[in-house]
Amino acid sequence: QVQFVESGGGLVQPGGTLRLSCAASTTIFGFLSMGWYRQAPGKQRELVASMTPSGRTHYVDSVKGRFTISRDNAKNTVALHVNNLKTEDTAVYYCNLHPTPNEYWGQGTPVTVSS
């Protein structure tokens, strides 16, 4: 089973920036489409961004222009650069496979946007 370890979250003021990182334990990372998901308090987990092995990206409308997904296949990592954060971005952020997530999720990394 692929395992994911997320990091980089924290408390930030509105308009702030964070860089989230995810390390995946798999030897075939370069062949996998990856996604960043988030779950806000009281809400279902949702996809926010994804990237194919070839680098094609997709973003949900609410984060377009503010979030950027990237990957380093040599290091088996995927990152999410989050800029101009808004209070509604507060959530626990997870990485996983896309479009079909692995049933096992990492612990995620919490992002809290508050003044």
N, C-alpha and C positions, 0 to 999 in steps of 0.2 A: 504494500500500500504506500502511496505517495504521502509524505508528511510535509506540512507547511509550518514555518515559524515566521510570524509577522513581528515587526518592530517599527519604532519611529513615531508612534503616536504621542499625544500629550495635550496639555491645556494651552490654548492659543486665543488671542483676541480676534474679534472679527477683522477680516482683511489680512490676517496672518498667513503664514506659509509653513508647510511641513513636508518632509520627504518620508514616505512610508516604504518599507522594504520587506520583502518576503523571500525566504530561502526554501527551496523545494528539494526534498531528498529523493532524487530519481536520476537514473542514468540516461533517460530519454527526454530530458527537459526540452531540448532543442526541437523536438517533434510535437510538442504539446501547445495547444492554445490555452492561454492563461487569462484569468479574470480577477478583478478586484471587486469585492462585494462589501456591502455595509448593512448593519442592522441598527437602526435607531431605537431608542426605548419605546416599547409598546408597538413596534411595527415589525413587519416581516423583513427578512433579509432581501436585499435587492442588488442586482448587478449595477456597477457604476462605470466600469471600463473593461475592455478586453483587448487582447493582442494575439494575433495568429503567429505561428512560427516564422512566417515571412515578414512580419512586422505590420500587417494591416491592423488598424485600430478601430475601435467603436466606443462611443461615449453616450451615456444617457443625456438627454437634453439639459437636465438641471446642472450638469457639471462641465458641459462643453465650454471650451475657452478658459477654464480654470484648472482642470485636472489634466495631467499628462502621464500616460502609462509608458513604461520602457522596460526592456529586459536585457539581461546579460547571459546569454546561453553558456558562455564559458564558466560562469560562476553559479549557474542554476538559480538565478535570482530575477525577480520582477519587482519593479519599483512603481510607486505612484506619487508624483509630485502634485501637491495640492496647494493651489494659490488662491488668494482672495477668498479665504474661508468665510462662510456664513454660519449663523447659529444653527440653521437647518442641516448643516453638514455634521453636526454632532452625532456620533455613532461609533460602534465598534467595527473596524475595518478588517476584512479577511481576504486572503487570496485563495484561489482554488482553480481547478480546471474549468474550462469553458468550452462548449456550452453546457456540458453535463458535469457538475461538480462531483468530486470524490465524496463519498458518504462521510468520510472523516474530515473534520474541519480543524484547523489550528485554533489556538486560543484567541487569535485576533489581537489587534492593537487599538486601544480606545483613543478617539479624538474628541475633545471637548472644546467647543468654540463658545467663548463667553467673555464678556467685558467685566 
